[in-house]
Amino acid sequence: MPRETETRRTPRLLTRLARAARQVIGAPDYEAYLDHCRRAGHPVRLTRSAYIAEILERRGTSRCC
């Protein structure tokens, strides 16, 4: 039976691994954007789809699929 601390660590570990995977492949990380807004104390101004569109536009790439 898993210990209490192991059970609580698993979701955080999975979140961190997913965030790292997105960084490696260069995918936009909306959750990191939300965390940044909370820590910086400014309001969230972009929806998930607007954030992704802005990141892709900034990169100068458009994807057809």
PyMOL Python script that loads the backbone (N, CA, C, O; Angstrom):
from pymol import cmd

cmd.read_pdbstr("""\
ATOM      1  N   MET A   1       0.844  -1.182   0.000  1.00  0.00           N
ATOM      2  CA  MET A   1       0.000   0.000   0.000  1.00  0.00           C
ATOM      3  C   MET A   1       0.890   1.245   0.000  1.00  0.00           C
ATOM      4  O   MET A   1       1.809   1.346   0.812  1.00  0.00           O
ATOM      5  N   PRO A   2       0.619   2.211  -0.919  1.00  0.00           N
ATOM      6  CA  PRO A   2       1.467   3.402  -0.981  1.00  0.00           C
ATOM      7  C   PRO A   2       1.299   4.281   0.252  1.00  0.00           C
ATOM      8  O   PRO A   2       0.229   4.368   0.854  1.00  0.00           O
ATOM      9  N   ARG A   3       2.391   4.915   0.591  1.00  0.00           N
ATOM     10  CA  ARG A   3       2.340   5.828   1.724  1.00  0.00           C
ATOM     11  C   ARG A   3       1.639   7.115   1.314  1.00  0.00           C
ATOM     12  O   ARG A   3       1.536   7.423   0.126  1.00  0.00           O
ATOM     13  N   GLU A   4       1.157   7.864   2.300  1.00  0.00           N
ATOM     14  CA  GLU A   4       0.443   9.111   2.067  1.00  0.00           C
ATOM     15  C   GLU A   4       1.271  10.096   1.240  1.00  0.00           C
ATOM     16  O   GLU A   4       0.756  10.706   0.303  1.00  0.00           O
ATOM     17  N   THR A   5       2.535  10.251   1.579  1.00  0.00           N
ATOM     18  CA  THR A   5       3.365  11.225   0.860  1.00  0.00           C
ATOM     19  C   THR A   5       3.593  10.815  -0.586  1.00  0.00           C
ATOM     20  O   THR A   5       3.656  11.677  -1.463  1.00  0.00           O
ATOM     21  N   GLU A   6       3.716   9.528  -0.854  1.00  0.00           N
ATOM     22  CA  GLU A   6       3.891   9.066  -2.224  1.00  0.00           C
ATOM     23  C   GLU A   6       2.642   9.350  -3.051  1.00  0.00           C
ATOM     24  O   GLU A   6       2.747   9.709  -4.224  1.00  0.00           O
ATOM     25  N   THR A   7       1.481   9.198  -2.463  1.00  0.00           N
ATOM     26  CA  THR A   7       0.233   9.437  -3.164  1.00  0.00           C
ATOM     27  C   THR A   7       0.086  10.907  -3.528  1.00  0.00           C
ATOM     28  O   THR A   7      -0.401  11.225  -4.613  1.00  0.00           O
ATOM     29  N   ARG A   8       0.494  11.802  -2.647  1.00  0.00           N
ATOM     30  CA  ARG A   8       0.389  13.230  -2.935  1.00  0.00           C
ATOM     31  C   ARG A   8       1.442  13.687  -3.927  1.00  0.00           C
ATOM     32  O   ARG A   8       1.205  14.627  -4.686  1.00  0.00           O
ATOM     33  N   ARG A   9       2.578  13.054  -3.936  1.00  0.00           N
ATOM     34  CA  ARG A   9       3.659  13.456  -4.841  1.00  0.00           C
ATOM     35  C   ARG A   9       3.396  13.055  -6.279  1.00  0.00           C
ATOM     36  O   ARG A   9       3.870  13.727  -7.196  1.00  0.00           O
ATOM     37  N   THR A  10       2.667  11.999  -6.500  1.00  0.00           N
ATOM     38  CA  THR A  10       2.456  11.474  -7.847  1.00  0.00           C
ATOM     39  C   THR A  10       1.827  12.499  -8.785  1.00  0.00           C
ATOM     40  O   THR A  10       2.358  12.695  -9.878  1.00  0.00           O
ATOM     41  N   PRO A  11       0.722  13.170  -8.425  1.00  0.00           N
ATOM     42  CA  PRO A  11       0.165  14.156  -9.360  1.00  0.00           C
ATOM     43  C   PRO A  11       1.140  15.302  -9.662  1.00  0.00           C
ATOM     44  O   PRO A  11       1.215  15.764 -10.800  1.00  0.00           O
ATOM     45  N   ARG A  12       1.884  15.761  -8.649  1.00  0.00           N
ATOM     46  CA  ARG A  12       2.850  16.833  -8.879  1.00  0.00           C
ATOM     47  C   ARG A  12       3.962  16.365  -9.800  1.00  0.00           C
ATOM     48  O   ARG A  12       4.412  17.114 -10.667  1.00  0.00           O
ATOM     49  N   LEU A  13       4.399  15.149  -9.617  1.00  0.00           N
ATOM     50  CA  LEU A  13       5.458  14.602 -10.462  1.00  0.00           C
ATOM     51  C   LEU A  13       4.976  14.494 -11.907  1.00  0.00           C
ATOM     52  O   LEU A  13       5.701  14.854 -12.835  1.00  0.00           O
ATOM     53  N   LEU A  14       3.765  14.003 -12.093  1.00  0.00           N
ATOM     54  CA  LEU A  14       3.216  13.885 -13.445  1.00  0.00           C
ATOM     55  C   LEU A  14       3.059  15.256 -14.100  1.00  0.00           C
ATOM     56  O   LEU A  14       3.316  15.405 -15.295  1.00  0.00           O
ATOM     57  N   THR A  15       2.640  16.251 -13.329  1.00  0.00           N
ATOM     58  CA  THR A  15       2.512  17.609 -13.850  1.00  0.00           C
ATOM     59  C   THR A  15       3.869  18.144 -14.279  1.00  0.00           C
ATOM     60  O   THR A  15       3.992  18.741 -15.348  1.00  0.00           O
ATOM     61  N   ARG A  16       4.874  17.936 -13.463  1.00  0.00           N
ATOM     62  CA  ARG A  16       6.219  18.409 -13.788  1.00  0.00           C
ATOM     63  C   ARG A  16       6.778  17.687 -15.008  1.00  0.00           C
ATOM     64  O   ARG A  16       7.431  18.305 -15.849  1.00  0.00           O
ATOM     65  N   LEU A  17       6.529  16.389 -15.111  1.00  0.00           N
ATOM     66  CA  LEU A  17       6.997  15.638 -16.280  1.00  0.00           C
ATOM     67  C   LEU A  17       6.308  16.103 -17.561  1.00  0.00           C
ATOM     68  O   LEU A  17       6.948  16.224 -18.605  1.00  0.00           O
ATOM     69  N   ALA A  18       5.013  16.361 -17.479  1.00  0.00           N
ATOM     70  CA  ALA A  18       4.276  16.848 -18.648  1.00  0.00           C
ATOM     71  C   ALA A  18       4.795  18.215 -19.064  1.00  0.00           C
ATOM     72  O   ALA A  18       4.950  18.484 -20.255  1.00  0.00           O
ATOM     73  N   ARG A  19       5.063  19.080 -18.094  1.00  0.00           N
ATOM     74  CA  ARG A  19       5.585  20.415 -18.396  1.00  0.00           C
ATOM     75  C   ARG A  19       6.965  20.303 -19.053  1.00  0.00           C
ATOM     76  O   ARG A  19       7.261  21.019 -20.010  1.00  0.00           O
ATOM     77  N   ALA A  20       7.795  19.413 -18.543  1.00  0.00           N
ATOM     78  CA  ALA A  20       9.131  19.222 -19.120  1.00  0.00           C
ATOM     79  C   ALA A  20       9.032  18.688 -20.544  1.00  0.00           C
ATOM     80  O   ALA A  20       9.787  19.113 -21.419  1.00  0.00           O
ATOM     81  N   ALA A  21       8.111  17.763 -20.780  1.00  0.00           N
ATOM     82  CA  ALA A  21       7.931  17.209 -22.122  1.00  0.00           C
ATOM     83  C   ALA A  21       7.504  18.301 -23.099  1.00  0.00           C
ATOM     84  O   ALA A  21       7.996  18.351 -24.226  1.00  0.00           O
ATOM     85  N   ARG A  22       6.582  19.184 -22.670  1.00  0.00           N
ATOM     86  CA  ARG A  22       6.155  20.281 -23.539  1.00  0.00           C
ATOM     87  C   ARG A  22       7.322  21.212 -23.864  1.00  0.00           C
ATOM     88  O   ARG A  22       7.431  21.700 -24.989  1.00  0.00           O
ATOM     89  N   GLN A  23       8.190  21.458 -22.891  1.00  0.00           N
ATOM     90  CA  GLN A  23       9.353  22.308 -23.141  1.00  0.00           C
ATOM     91  C   GLN A  23      10.299  21.671 -24.143  1.00  0.00           C
ATOM     92  O   GLN A  23      10.837  22.352 -25.017  1.00  0.00           O
ATOM     93  N   VAL A  24      10.503  20.367 -24.018  1.00  0.00           N
ATOM     94  CA  VAL A  24      11.419  19.662 -24.913  1.00  0.00           C
ATOM     95  C   VAL A  24      10.932  19.723 -26.358  1.00  0.00           C
ATOM     96  O   VAL A  24      11.724  19.954 -27.272  1.00  0.00           O
ATOM     97  N   ILE A  25       9.639  19.518 -26.566  1.00  0.00           N
ATOM     98  CA  ILE A  25       9.125  19.511 -27.937  1.00  0.00           C
ATOM     99  C   ILE A  25       8.734  20.907 -28.422  1.00  0.00           C
ATOM    100  O   ILE A  25       8.395  21.089 -29.591  1.00  0.00           O
ATOM    101  N   GLY A  26       8.783  21.892 -27.522  1.00  0.00           N
ATOM    102  CA  GLY A  26       8.488  23.266 -27.920  1.00  0.00           C
ATOM    103  C   GLY A  26       7.015  23.609 -27.972  1.00  0.00           C
ATOM    104  O   GLY A  26       6.630  24.574 -28.632  1.00  0.00           O
ATOM    105  N   ALA A  27       6.187  22.843 -27.295  1.00  0.00           N
ATOM    106  CA  ALA A  27       4.754  23.115 -27.280  1.00  0.00           C
ATOM    107  C   ALA A  27       4.436  24.246 -26.307  1.00  0.00           C
ATOM    108  O   ALA A  27       5.089  24.366 -25.270  1.00  0.00           O
ATOM    109  N   PRO A  28       3.447  25.076 -26.624  1.00  0.00           N
ATOM    110  CA  PRO A  28       3.045  26.131 -25.707  1.00  0.00           C
ATOM    111  C   PRO A  28       2.539  25.539 -24.387  1.00  0.00           C
ATOM    112  O   PRO A  28       1.837  24.527 -24.384  1.00  0.00           O
ATOM    113  N   ASP A  29       2.898  26.172 -23.278  1.00  0.00           N
ATOM    114  CA  ASP A  29       2.521  25.672 -21.947  1.00  0.00           C
ATOM    115  C   ASP A  29       1.611  26.687 -21.269  1.00  0.00           C
ATOM    116  O   ASP A  29       2.083  27.588 -20.577  1.00  0.00           O
ATOM    117  N   TYR A  30       0.315  26.538 -21.469  1.00  0.00           N
ATOM    118  CA  TYR A  30      -0.662  27.477 -20.925  1.00  0.00           C
ATOM    119  C   TYR A  30      -0.652  27.492 -19.399  1.00  0.00           C
ATOM    120  O   TYR A  30      -0.831  28.546 -18.787  1.00  0.00           O
ATOM    121  N   GLU A  31      -0.446  26.338 -18.786  1.00  0.00           N
ATOM    122  CA  GLU A  31      -0.418  26.277 -17.320  1.00  0.00           C
ATOM    123  C   GLU A  31       0.753  27.092 -16.761  1.00  0.00           C
ATOM    124  O   GLU A  31       0.621  27.729 -15.716  1.00  0.00           O
ATOM    125  N   ALA A  32       1.891  27.075 -17.451  1.00  0.00           N
ATOM    126  CA  ALA A  32       3.028  27.888 -17.023  1.00  0.00           C
ATOM    127  C   ALA A  32       2.686  29.369 -17.155  1.00  0.00           C
ATOM    128  O   ALA A  32       3.086  30.175 -16.315  1.00  0.00           O
ATOM    129  N   TYR A  33       1.957  29.726 -18.192  1.00  0.00           N
ATOM    130  CA  TYR A  33       1.505  31.106 -18.368  1.00  0.00           C
ATOM    131  C   TYR A  33       0.591  31.519 -17.211  1.00  0.00           C
ATOM    132  O   TYR A  33       0.733  32.615 -16.668  1.00  0.00           O
ATOM    133  N   LEU A  34      -0.342  30.645 -16.835  1.00  0.00           N
ATOM    134  CA  LEU A  34      -1.243  30.945 -15.723  1.00  0.00           C
ATOM    135  C   LEU A  34      -0.466  31.097 -14.416  1.00  0.00           C
ATOM    136  O   LEU A  34      -0.734  32.008 -13.633  1.00  0.00           O
ATOM    137  N   ASP A  35       0.494  30.205 -14.184  1.00  0.00           N
ATOM    138  CA  ASP A  35       1.333  30.306 -12.983  1.00  0.00           C
ATOM    139  C   ASP A  35       2.089  31.626 -12.966  1.00  0.00           C
ATOM    140  O   ASP A  35       2.180  32.282 -11.928  1.00  0.00           O
ATOM    141  N   HIS A  36       2.625  32.010 -14.102  1.00  0.00           N
ATOM    142  CA  HIS A  36       3.362  33.270 -14.191  1.00  0.00           C
ATOM    143  C   HIS A  36       2.453  34.448 -13.841  1.00  0.00           C
ATOM    144  O   HIS A  36       2.849  35.333 -13.082  1.00  0.00           O
ATOM    145  N   CYS A  37       1.245  34.463 -14.388  1.00  0.00           N
ATOM    146  CA  CYS A  37       0.306  35.560 -14.112  1.00  0.00           C
ATOM    147  C   CYS A  37      -0.026  35.636 -12.627  1.00  0.00           C
ATOM    148  O   CYS A  37      -0.074  36.725 -12.056  1.00  0.00           O
ATOM    149  N   ARG A  38      -0.254  34.485 -12.000  1.00  0.00           N
ATOM    150  CA  ARG A  38      -0.556  34.471 -10.559  1.00  0.00           C
ATOM    151  C   ARG A  38       0.608  35.002  -9.746  1.00  0.00           C
ATOM    152  O   ARG A  38       0.420  35.825  -8.851  1.00  0.00           O
ATOM    153  N   ARG A  39       1.816  34.532 -10.054  1.00  0.00           N
ATOM    154  CA  ARG A  39       2.997  34.968  -9.291  1.00  0.00           C
ATOM    155  C   ARG A  39       3.332  36.436  -9.525  1.00  0.00           C
ATOM    156  O   ARG A  39       3.755  37.128  -8.598  1.00  0.00           O
ATOM    157  N   ALA A  40       3.149  36.917 -10.750  1.00  0.00           N
ATOM    158  CA  ALA A  40       3.478  38.301 -11.085  1.00  0.00           C
ATOM    159  C   ALA A  40       2.399  39.267 -10.605  1.00  0.00           C
ATOM    160  O   ALA A  40       2.638  40.470 -10.501  1.00  0.00           O
ATOM    161  N   GLY A  41       1.214  38.740 -10.312  1.00  0.00           N
ATOM    162  CA  GLY A  41       0.134  39.572  -9.803  1.00  0.00           C
ATOM    163  C   GLY A  41      -0.639  40.335 -10.859  1.00  0.00           C
ATOM    164  O   GLY A  41      -1.310  41.318 -10.542  1.00  0.00           O
ATOM    165  N   HIS A  42      -0.560  39.909 -12.096  1.00  0.00           N
ATOM    166  CA  HIS A  42      -1.371  40.573 -13.106  1.00  0.00           C
ATOM    167  C   HIS A  42      -2.440  39.636 -13.632  1.00  0.00           C
ATOM    168  O   HIS A  42      -2.297  38.416 -13.544  1.00  0.00           O
ATOM    169  N   PRO A  43      -3.520  40.198 -14.183  1.00  0.00           N
ATOM    170  CA  PRO A  43      -4.633  39.356 -14.629  1.00  0.00           C
ATOM    171  C   PRO A  43      -4.283  38.520 -15.852  1.00  0.00           C
ATOM    172  O   PRO A  43      -3.423  38.882 -16.655  1.00  0.00           O
ATOM    173  N   VAL A  44      -4.963  37.413 -15.967  1.00  0.00           N
ATOM    174  CA  VAL A  44      -4.826  36.551 -17.142  1.00  0.00           C
ATOM    175  C   VAL A  44      -5.593  37.225 -18.269  1.00  0.00           C
ATOM    176  O   VAL A  44      -6.795  37.459 -18.146  1.00  0.00           O
ATOM    177  N   ARG A  45      -4.910  37.540 -19.366  1.00  0.00           N
ATOM    178  CA  ARG A  45      -5.574  38.258 -20.447  1.00  0.00           C
ATOM    179  C   ARG A  45      -5.859  37.393 -21.664  1.00  0.00           C
ATOM    180  O   ARG A  45      -6.588  37.810 -22.563  1.00  0.00           O
ATOM    181  N   LEU A  46      -5.287  36.183 -21.703  1.00  0.00           N
ATOM    182  CA  LEU A  46      -5.470  35.316 -22.860  1.00  0.00           C
ATOM    183  C   LEU A  46      -6.177  34.020 -22.485  1.00  0.00           C
ATOM    184  O   LEU A  46      -5.912  33.431 -21.437  1.00  0.00           O
ATOM    185  N   THR A  47      -7.070  33.590 -23.349  1.00  0.00           N
ATOM    186  CA  THR A  47      -7.651  32.259 -23.202  1.00  0.00           C
ATOM    187  C   THR A  47      -6.614  31.252 -23.693  1.00  0.00           C
ATOM    188  O   THR A  47      -5.601  31.637 -24.276  1.00  0.00           O
ATOM    189  N   ARG A  48      -6.862  29.981 -23.461  1.00  0.00           N
ATOM    190  CA  ARG A  48      -5.927  28.948 -23.920  1.00  0.00           C
ATOM    191  C   ARG A  48      -5.700  29.038 -25.433  1.00  0.00           C
ATOM    192  O   ARG A  48      -4.559  29.001 -25.893  1.00  0.00           O
ATOM    193  N   SER A  49      -6.790  29.155 -26.205  1.00  0.00           N
ATOM    194  CA  SER A  49      -6.637  29.195 -27.664  1.00  0.00           C
ATOM    195  C   SER A  49      -5.941  30.475 -28.122  1.00  0.00           C
ATOM    196  O   SER A  49      -5.151  30.436 -29.065  1.00  0.00           O
ATOM    197  N   ALA A  50      -6.219  31.613 -27.470  1.00  0.00           N
ATOM    198  CA  ALA A  50      -5.552  32.867 -27.827  1.00  0.00           C
ATOM    199  C   ALA A  50      -4.067  32.803 -27.471  1.00  0.00           C
ATOM    200  O   ALA A  50      -3.230  33.330 -28.204  1.00  0.00           O
ATOM    201  N   TYR A  51      -3.739  32.165 -26.356  1.00  0.00           N
ATOM    202  CA  TYR A  51      -2.342  32.015 -25.945  1.00  0.00           C
ATOM    203  C   TYR A  51      -1.567  31.188 -26.973  1.00  0.00           C
ATOM    204  O   TYR A  51      -0.475  31.574 -27.391  1.00  0.00           O
ATOM    205  N   ILE A  52      -2.131  30.061 -27.373  1.00  0.00           N
ATOM    206  CA  ILE A  52      -1.466  29.187 -28.339  1.00  0.00           C
ATOM    207  C   ILE A  52      -1.298  29.909 -29.678  1.00  0.00           C
ATOM    208  O   ILE A  52      -0.244  29.823 -30.307  1.00  0.00           O
ATOM    209  N   ALA A  53      -2.347  30.621 -30.108  1.00  0.00           N
ATOM    210  CA  ALA A  53      -2.257  31.366 -31.373  1.00  0.00           C
ATOM    211  C   ALA A  53      -1.162  32.429 -31.295  1.00  0.00           C
ATOM    212  O   ALA A  53      -0.409  32.614 -32.251  1.00  0.00           O
ATOM    213  N   GLU A  54      -1.069  33.123 -30.171  1.00  0.00           N
ATOM    214  CA  GLU A  54      -0.046  34.161 -30.021  1.00  0.00           C
ATOM    215  C   GLU A  54       1.363  33.567 -30.039  1.00  0.00           C
ATOM    216  O   GLU A  54       2.267  34.128 -30.658  1.00  0.00           O
ATOM    217  N   ILE A  55       1.548  32.437 -29.362  1.00  0.00           N
ATOM    218  CA  ILE A  55       2.861  31.785 -29.351  1.00  0.00           C
ATOM    219  C   ILE A  55       3.255  31.360 -30.762  1.00  0.00           C
ATOM    220  O   ILE A  55       4.383  31.599 -31.193  1.00  0.00           O
ATOM    221  N   LEU A  56       2.337  30.737 -31.475  1.00  0.00           N
ATOM    222  CA  LEU A  56       2.636  30.287 -32.837  1.00  0.00           C
ATOM    223  C   LEU A  56       2.902  31.469 -33.761  1.00  0.00           C
ATOM    224  O   LEU A  56       3.770  31.387 -34.631  1.00  0.00           O
ATOM    225  N   GLU A  57       2.173  32.560 -33.588  1.00  0.00           N
ATOM    226  CA  GLU A  57       2.398  33.747 -34.409  1.00  0.00           C
ATOM    227  C   GLU A  57       3.763  34.353 -34.107  1.00  0.00           C
ATOM    228  O   GLU A  57       4.474  34.792 -35.011  1.00  0.00           O
ATOM    229  N   ARG A  58       4.120  34.371 -32.817  1.00  0.00           N
ATOM    230  CA  ARG A  58       5.431  34.915 -32.424  1.00  0.00           C
ATOM    231  C   ARG A  58       6.559  34.116 -33.031  1.00  0.00           C
ATOM    232  O   ARG A  58       7.598  34.674 -33.383  1.00  0.00           O
ATOM    233  N   ARG A  59       6.368  32.814 -33.158  1.00  0.00           N
ATOM    234  CA  ARG A  59       7.393  31.955 -33.753  1.00  0.00           C
ATOM    235  C   ARG A  59       7.481  32.105 -35.254  1.00  0.00           C
ATOM    236  O   ARG A  59       8.475  31.720 -35.871  1.00  0.00           O
ATOM    237  N   GLY A  60       6.419  32.677 -35.850  1.00  0.00           N
ATOM    238  CA  GLY A  60       6.413  32.845 -37.289  1.00  0.00           C
ATOM    239  C   GLY A  60       6.048  31.583 -38.027  1.00  0.00           C
ATOM    240  O   GLY A  60       6.355  31.438 -39.210  1.00  0.00           O
ATOM    241  N   THR A  61       5.400  30.674 -37.346  1.00  0.00           N
ATOM    242  CA  THR A  61       5.017  29.433 -38.014  1.00  0.00           C
ATOM    243  C   THR A  61       3.512  29.305 -38.040  1.00  0.00           C
ATOM    244  O   THR A  61       2.815  29.781 -37.143  1.00  0.00           O
ATOM    245  N   SER A  62       3.032  28.672 -39.054  1.00  0.00           N
ATOM    246  CA  SER A  62       1.620  28.314 -39.090  1.00  0.00           C
ATOM    247  C   SER A  62       1.560  26.831 -39.407  1.00  0.00           C
ATOM    248  O   SER A  62       2.366  26.306 -40.175  1.00  0.00           O
ATOM    249  N   ARG A  63       0.626  26.196 -38.821  1.00  0.00           N
ATOM    250  CA  ARG A  63       0.522  24.738 -39.024  1.00  0.00           C
ATOM    251  C   ARG A  63      -0.810  24.409 -39.681  1.00  0.00           C
ATOM    252  O   ARG A  63      -1.850  24.975 -39.344  1.00  0.00           O
ATOM    253  N   CYS A  64      -0.752  23.504 -40.602  1.00  0.00           N
ATOM    254  CA  CYS A  64      -1.967  23.141 -41.295  1.00  0.00           C
ATOM    255  C   CYS A  64      -2.669  21.951 -40.636  1.00  0.00           C
ATOM    256  O   CYS A  64      -3.809  21.639 -40.980  1.00  0.00           O
ATOM    257  N   CYS A  65      -2.006  21.294 -39.705  1.00  0.00           N
ATOM    258  CA  CYS A  65      -2.641  20.154 -39.059  1.00  0.00           C
ATOM    259  C   CYS A  65      -2.200  20.026 -37.625  1.00  0.00           C
ATOM    260  O   CYS A  65      -2.639  19.114 -36.924  1.00  0.00           O
TER     261      CYS A  65
END
""", "prot")
cmd.dss("prot")
cmd.show_as("cartoon", "prot")
cmd.util.cbc("prot")
cmd.orient("prot")
